[in-house]
Amino acid sequence: MELPNAFRQETARPGSRDQQLTMTQASSSPAADGTPRFDPGVAHPARVYNVWLGGKDGLAADRKAAEEVAAHRPQVVAGARANRAFLARAVRYLAGQRGVRQFLDIGPGLPAPGNTHEVAQAIAPDSKIVYVDNDPLVLAHARALLTSSPEGACDYLDADLRDPEAILREAGRTLDFTQPAAVLLVAVLHFVPDADAPADIVAALAGALAPGSLLAISHLTIDFAPDAVASGVAAYNTLVPAGITARSHAEVTALFGGLPLVAPGTVPVTEWRPDHQVRPGQSADLYAGLATTGRPR
Ligand SMILES: C[S@@+](CC[C@H](N)C(=O)[O-])C[C@H]1O[C@@H](n2cnc3c(N)ncnc32)[C@H](O)[C@@H]1O
């Protein structure tokens, strides 16, 4: 498959940042060692997740990985959907109750119902969203993430979460980090192993935000079914080279680095400000939380 290199597309009133749909590149493509970043025979996190969500963009390797993990932990499918529902609730809360108009969504995955810009701009059409992902297939589909309302703006960065400085620099072309913003790290930090210091990455992002900003995290855990989830994680890590690290409640909370947590704190993803009755026994192997941030000025 021919994949596009990063490109920039300007629409509507040329020259107006508010009217721009842009795609920019903050990371090297192909990979730094010169190898192509897209191999259809290898499963990728965004596409495996897409299979669990019921999407059609997974390739054979992705479907195999998705099915293998689900054989160990069938709840992974409900978990993926519960996570997606958390994303929508969090964005509605941020736009509706916190007045946030700028969103940095890192690891958005393949376009799916309820993309951040759709949820945010349904509440506040002038919202600006920058999406960041390191999967070339997400880049190839990113036009669907760039259907901004005329009043707002959408941007896409082909970049890696492990380089927060590059992300902040490039995202600053669309977002004004002197004003409140929300950073969304929804089901992405579990792709960062301890060796890559995920808490430092969160701290670097949080430290760049203005007062009134917030940071959302959802994260895989084995806490609710240690044996089944651990074997699902092992299967995933055999089939998906990116690999995944499940973390405990204390470890997920620690990723916030002591930032003040919005009630109800770090909780199972289905219990974070649910907009429906959570059924007893309804489980998803993720924690979610949202913290306020913003350096004093
Ligand atoms: C499970 S999907 C989550 C999608 C979306 N946030 C949601 O919750 O519905 C994880 C996404 O994170 C991306 N990702 C994983 N590691 C990444 C990294 N180091 N830098 C940027 N994106 C990454 C994957 O490519 C994938 O699109």
The ligand as an ORCA input file, in Angstrom:
! r2SCAN-3c Opt
* xyz 0 1
  C      -5.670      1.916     21.781
  S      -5.492      3.233     20.641
  C      -6.383      4.491     21.508
  C      -7.255      5.344     20.601
  C      -8.020      6.467     21.289
  N      -7.184      7.293     22.149
  C      -9.155      5.944     22.090
  O      -8.980      5.789     23.299
  O     -10.226      5.636     21.545
  C      -3.810      3.736     20.963
  C      -3.233      4.693     19.947
  O      -2.001      5.181     20.450
  C      -1.055      5.209     19.392
  N       0.284      5.132     19.963
  C       0.860      4.101     20.606
  N       2.104      4.415     21.000
  C       2.318      5.694     20.593
  C       3.414      6.593     20.697
  N       4.549      6.207     21.300
  N       3.302      7.817     20.168
  C       2.152      8.199     19.539
  N       1.073      7.393     19.420
  C       1.157      6.158     19.936
  C      -1.405      4.012     18.544
  O      -0.901      4.119     17.234
  C      -2.918      4.054     18.608
  O      -3.436      4.843     17.571
*
